[in-house]
């Protein structure tokens, strides 16, 4: 069981995650839609710090940016799906 978990972690590391354009709606309070135009997430601090989750360009949290997972050779999402359990 432990070896299987280690293999999955290694396989997960083969996917490359990037955060692209900011999708925060700055006009939501007035019922409109307006984004700030930030095209790519750039961490405002060192990895591991709370500032690393804020964008240096637009000051939004990383979760507002579009997450893109690019597969690399030998990586597939099918390996990480939970098995169905009969009821």
N, C-alpha and C positions, 0 to 999 in steps of 0.2 A: 504494500500500500504506500509506504513512504517513497519508494523509488518512482512510483507512478506520479506522485505529486511533484517530485523534483523534475521529472521529465516534462510535465506540463508547464512548469515555471520557465524552463529553458525554452520550450516552444513558444510561450507567450512573448519572451524577450525578442523573438525574431520579427515580431510586428513592430513597425515604426509608427509612433503616435505623434501627430503634429496638431497644433491649434491654429486655425486660419482666421477668417474675418469675424469681427465682433458682431453679434446679433442682438445686442441689448437695445430694446425699444425705449428710446429716451422721451418719446411723446405718448407713452401709454396712459399717463394720468389725464390727458385731454382727449383720449379716444382716437388718436392718430398713430402713425407708424413712421419713425425716423431713427436711422442708425447714424453713428458718428463717423463712419468711413474708415475705421481702423481695419487694415487688411491682414494683419498677422499678430499673434500673441507674442509679446516679448516680456519675459519675467522681469519684474522690477527689483528683484533681490536674488541672493544666492539660493541654489537648490537646497531644500530642507527648511528654509525660513518661511515665515508667513507672507513676506513680501514677494516671494516667488510665485504666489498665486494671483498676484495683481499684475495687470499689463502696464508696462512702462509708457506705452503710447497713449492709451485711453483711460487708464486707471480702473478698468472694469475687472471683475473677478474672472479667472480663467474659464469658469463654467459658461460664461456668456459667449465664448468663442467657439466656432464650429470645430468639433473634434473629428479628425480624419485619421483612420488607422490604415496604413498601407501594409499589405502583406509582402513578406519577403519569402524567398524560396524555403519550402519545407514547413510553412505555417498555414494552418487552416482553422477556421472557427468551429468546424464540425467536431473537433477533438475536445472542445470545452463545453459542449452542450450537456445539460444535466440529463441523466437517463430518466425516462418516464417510469413512474411507479404505478403498478396496477392497484386499483381500488376495490 
